[in-house]
Amino acid sequence: MNLLIESLGWIASVLIVGSYALNITGKLSTESIWYVWANIIGGLFFVINTYFHQAYPSMVVNTIWVFIAIIMIVKRKKNQS
């Protein structure tokens, strides 16, 4: 179980930092669905990891991070309709 939790934390780090790095280098727009999903999945994995480690302040920040990304997807779908 510990290996799974730690793996999720590392995957989350790669997704969030990787998408940020691609964004600031101009290779991935914040409007990209890939960018948003990387943040949602990375955030969820961080929530699981930080909950397991009882790092509740980080868990709350990542929960908010996920909600922001979900709101972005919802707004995008509304604008496309």
Contacts in CASP RR format, 6 or more apart in sequence:
PFRMAT RR
TARGET T0000
AUTHOR 0000-0000-0000
METHOD contacts of the structure
MODEL  1
MNLLIESLGWIASVLIVGSYALNITGKLSTESIWYVWANIIGGLFFVINT
YFHQAYPSMVVNTIWVFIAIIMIVKRKKNQS
5 48 0 8 1.000
5 49 0 8 1.000
5 52 0 8 1.000
5 53 0 8 1.000
6 49 0 8 1.000
8 45 0 8 1.000
8 46 0 8 1.000
8 48 0 8 1.000
8 49 0 8 1.000
9 45 0 8 1.000
9 46 0 8 1.000
9 48 0 8 1.000
9 49 0 8 1.000
11 42 0 8 1.000
11 45 0 8 1.000
12 41 0 8 1.000
12 42 0 8 1.000
12 43 0 8 1.000
12 44 0 8 1.000
12 45 0 8 1.000
12 46 0 8 1.000
12 49 0 8 1.000
15 38 0 8 1.000
15 39 0 8 1.000
15 41 0 8 1.000
15 42 0 8 1.000
15 43 0 8 1.000
15 45 0 8 1.000
16 38 0 8 1.000
16 39 0 8 1.000
16 42 0 8 1.000
16 43 0 8 1.000
16 46 0 8 1.000
18 38 0 8 1.000
19 28 0 8 1.000
19 34 0 8 1.000
19 35 0 8 1.000
19 38 0 8 1.000
19 39 0 8 1.000
22 28 0 8 1.000
22 35 0 8 1.000
23 29 0 8 1.000
23 30 0 8 1.000
23 35 0 8 1.000
28 34 0 8 1.000
28 35 0 8 1.000
29 35 0 8 1.000
30 36 0 8 1.000
33 73 0 8 1.000
33 76 0 8 1.000
36 69 0 8 1.000
36 72 0 8 1.000
36 73 0 8 1.000
37 69 0 8 1.000
39 65 0 8 1.000
39 66 0 8 1.000
39 69 0 8 1.000
40 66 0 8 1.000
40 69 0 8 1.000
40 70 0 8 1.000
40 73 0 8 1.000
43 62 0 8 1.000
43 65 0 8 1.000
43 66 0 8 1.000
43 69 0 8 1.000
44 62 0 8 1.000
44 66 0 8 1.000
46 58 0 8 1.000
46 59 0 8 1.000
46 62 0 8 1.000
46 65 0 8 1.000
47 59 0 8 1.000
47 62 0 8 1.000
47 63 0 8 1.000
47 66 0 8 1.000
50 56 0 8 1.000
50 58 0 8 1.000
50 59 0 8 1.000
50 62 0 8 1.000
51 59 0 8 1.000
END
